[in-house]
Amino acid sequence: MGRTVDYDFSMSFHPNDVARRGRQASVLLLIVIGFLLSAFFRTQILRNQQWVLQSEENRLREVPLPAARGIIYDRAGKIIAENAVGYSVSLLPKSEDSLRATLQRLKSTIELTPGQIEAAVRRYRRDRARPAVIIPDASFDVVSVLEEHRIDFPSLIIQSAPKRYYPDSSAVAAFVGYTGEINETELASPSTQGYKAGQQIGKQGLEKQYEGELRGREGSRFVEVDARNSVLREVTDRQLDPVGAPPLYTNIDLDLQRFVAKTFGDSLQGGVVALVPQTGEVLALYSAPSFDPNHFIGGVSSEYYDSLRTDPRKPLYNKALQGTYPPGSTWKLATSVIALQNNAVTFNEHMQQPCTGGYYFGNRYWRCWDKNGHGSLNLAGAIAKSCDVYFYQLGLRLQVSRLVAGGVNLGFAQKSGIDLPEERRPSFPPTQQYYDEKYPGGWTQAVSLNLAIGQGENSQTVVNMAHFYSALATDGYAAKPHVAKIKPERSRLLNLTLDQMAQLRTALANVAQAGGTAAVAGAALKGVLAGKTGTAQSGTRKNGVELNHAWFVGFAPADQPQIVVAVMLEFGGHGTRAANIASAIIAHYLHSNITSTLQTEG
């Protein structure tokens, strides 16, 4: 039989216990309510602006406003590069799929190539927060059509945007360059931090060199969108206006630049550099044939780019800065300077063997350019008549070691330092060891004969030759060539006495006198021209005949030089052709300066 247990329920529900538990529940409830109230206060009151802003940002989309690039002027205040009114067309897509779908529908309204569609998708992938640019440089006709169909494309953004314009187009392309949309490689570069996808950036020339000064500061405006990114309205109270960049002033003489371009026309190919010898200010820089940089703004068409790329004359190859060519007889002045600095010759010294049209060395007959010969000449006469035989023997005196070391000291193994990004380093042996490595079976001093007349392992840029001759035209100091107006940097290049410098300039003036290789060009300038012609082997043959490069580097007036001009004609034949062009350029500049001075004084 089980036993019955009595339980006292009054012990579990004692009034004191009930009251205590009630008080604990009330406290717990007050804590929970207090926590909820504090969270509500923090969210609704303290962080109200943050949530309002986030809400705004969820329905507002930023539309960038491009800044106007700095205007580029020549030395007289004439415009080289400016900004014209342009239009850009963009979309505000929700996703890549929606972007592609909209673009396919857009094709029925305006012409869109597959390349434009893929470019727009790539822009969207790079930065999904920015509108996807469809046409960065839309024509007014395209904009008009899209405005008529705006209701069909509610996520469309059409806005005016300044675009680069070069009034003188191809005449200035060699130094001004052009702008284009920043690419993925540039975006990843540390030097372009702060740039965003779709922005424009300098691609060549001054536009690239001085990008930091020319770019300006982008602004922004906001548009309100719905859940589908359809534009509802523009928000006017949050716009940040773009800030245009200040102008860039250059040393270019635009009138001279145009004259150079006109002189070359469509038939000649080569490069020209004109500068002020005392300061290195670049007055003109031209490469022929040229191209129109305006075609690259907003994206170059494949047809135009292919026409440039397949042109055998290579218009995209800057022949004044990138082309390296044997300098020919223009380098004989370097040989002369090296010999004078090493006390290997004097101006009145004759070589042992007079010129009879050639020179025997080893088992080879080394020809002079004049098969009739020049007879016995001193150094000054050899420069004036460009006698190869004289310089063959001078090269043997110096030998390779001193020719190479002297050429390096004169700057022929390095860039001139011009403030343009396209400059290429010349090709010149750094030491005599170069020949030991190139000819492991051995080499002879015959190498020095080639070096002495500007052939062999020596290829120079047009700008580097102009830089060297600027030292000849002054006191032996040469300034780095510079296109923009910056402080000149001068350094001593020639270690010669003032008397030796004067005699070299006299010899160069005799080149343009009767009997000299540039007599015709000198006659056109009435005896004020000084310089040196060059006819350099190219290695290219046509119908069995080698096509020579034609050179002339000179300055004027001979006694007080105001301008140095270097002209190189690819496959141009004899140096006299280049001399005639150079003399015309110099005459135009001097005449313009005299006219300008008279007008100022008047």
MONORHU-V114447 format. One record per run of one state. SS is the DSSP state (hx for helix, st for strand, lp for the rest). FROM is the first residue (numbers start at 1). TO is the last residue. Records with the same first field share a line. If there is no record, write none. Layout:
BEGIN
SS=FROM-TO / FROM-TO
END
This chain:
BEGIN
lp=1-8 / 12-14 / 47-47 / 66-71 / 74-78 / 92-95 / 107-113 / 127-131 / 139-139 / 149-149 / 153-155 / 166-168 / 172-172 / 177-178 / 182-183 / 188-189 / 193-199 / 203-204 / 210-210 / 215-216 / 218-218 / 226-230 / 241-242 / 244-247 / 251-253 / 265-269 / 276-280 / 289-292 / 297-301 / 310-324 / 326-327 / 342-354 / 356-357 / 362-363 / 368-374 / 376-378 / 386-387 / 410-426 / 429-432 / 439-445 / 453-457 / 461-461 / 473-476 / 480-481 / 483-483 / 485-489 / 493-497 / 512-518 / 525-528 / 537-540 / 543-544 / 547-548 / 557-562 / 570-574 / 602-602
hx=9-11 / 15-46 / 48-59 / 96-106 / 114-126 / 140-148 / 150-152 / 169-171 / 173-176 / 184-187 / 190-192 / 205-209 / 211-214 / 254-264 / 293-296 / 302-309 / 328-341 / 379-385 / 388-409 / 433-438 / 446-452 / 462-472 / 498-511 / 519-524 / 575-601
st=60-65 / 72-73 / 79-91 / 132-138 / 156-165 / 179-181 / 200-202 / 217-217 / 219-225 / 231-240 / 243-243 / 248-250 / 270-275 / 281-288 / 325-325 / 355-355 / 358-361 / 364-367 / 375-375 / 427-428 / 458-460 / 477-479 / 482-482 / 484-484 / 490-492 / 529-536 / 541-542 / 545-546 / 549-556 / 563-569
END
